[in-house]
Amino acid sequence: MSVRIPTELPRHDLFGVKVCPTTYEQAVAWCIHRAKTGQGACVDLMAVHSLVTASQDKRYQDRLNTFEVVAPAGQPVRWGLNW
């Protein structure tokens, strides 16, 4: 199966954190593409604990929002994106 690799993944605000509604397959393909083209990136696979922490800690939230990809790692974050 071929995965389309966008130059930038879409992001949606979830409790102040810009989370990419992506699958693991899309996120991995994006990371491999960036590595092959010599482009660095900061990526986080966000579990719900990290999301709750970021919603209560503005400094942590601001740091996460500088990452190129914050992808959901777990069903609660996915549910939040579907809200």
C-alpha positions in Angstrom: 0.0 0.0 0.0 1.4 3.4 -1.0 1.2 6.3 1.5 1.0 9.9 0.2 3.6 11.9 2.0 2.6 15.5 2.6 5.3 18.2 3.2 3.4 19.2 6.4 0.9 17.1 8.4 -2.4 18.9 9.4 -2.7 19.8 13.0 -5.8 20.3 15.3 -6.0 22.0 18.6 -6.6 19.6 21.4 -6.6 21.3 24.9 -4.0 23.8 23.5 -1.7 21.2 21.9 -1.5 21.0 18.1 -2.0 17.3 17.4 -1.7 15.7 14.0 -4.7 13.4 13.2 -2.4 10.8 11.5 -2.0 7.0 11.5 1.3 5.4 12.5 1.9 4.4 8.9 1.6 8.0 7.7 3.8 9.4 10.5 6.5 6.8 9.9 6.4 7.4 6.1 6.7 11.2 6.8 9.7 10.6 9.2 11.5 8.3 6.8 10.9 10.8 3.9 12.4 13.6 6.1 15.4 11.5 7.0 16.1 10.5 3.4 15.9 14.1 2.3 18.2 15.3 5.1 15.6 17.2 6.9 15.4 17.0 10.7 12.2 17.1 12.7 11.0 16.8 16.2 8.3 14.2 16.6 6.2 13.1 19.6 3.8 10.2 19.9 1.5 11.6 22.5 -0.2 9.5 25.1 -3.1 11.0 27.1 -0.9 11.6 30.2 1.3 13.9 28.1 -1.7 15.7 26.8 -3.2 16.3 30.2 0.2 17.5 31.5 0.5 19.9 28.5 -3.0 21.3 29.2 -1.9 22.3 32.7 1.7 23.4 32.0 1.9 26.3 29.5 5.7 25.9 29.1 5.4 22.3 28.2 2.5 23.0 25.9 4.5 25.7 24.1 7.4 23.4 23.7 5.2 20.6 22.2 3.7 23.1 19.8 7.1 23.7 18.2 7.4 20.1 17.2 6.8 19.3 13.5 4.6 16.3 14.5 2.6 15.5 17.6 0.8 12.2 16.7 -1.7 10.4 18.9 -0.3 7.3 20.7 -3.4 5.8 22.2 -7.1 5.7 21.8 -8.0 8.5 24.3 -6.1 11.1 22.2 -7.7 9.7 19.0 -11.1 10.1 20.7 -10.3 13.7 21.6 -9.5 14.4 17.9 -12.9 13.0 16.9 -14.8 15.2 19.5 
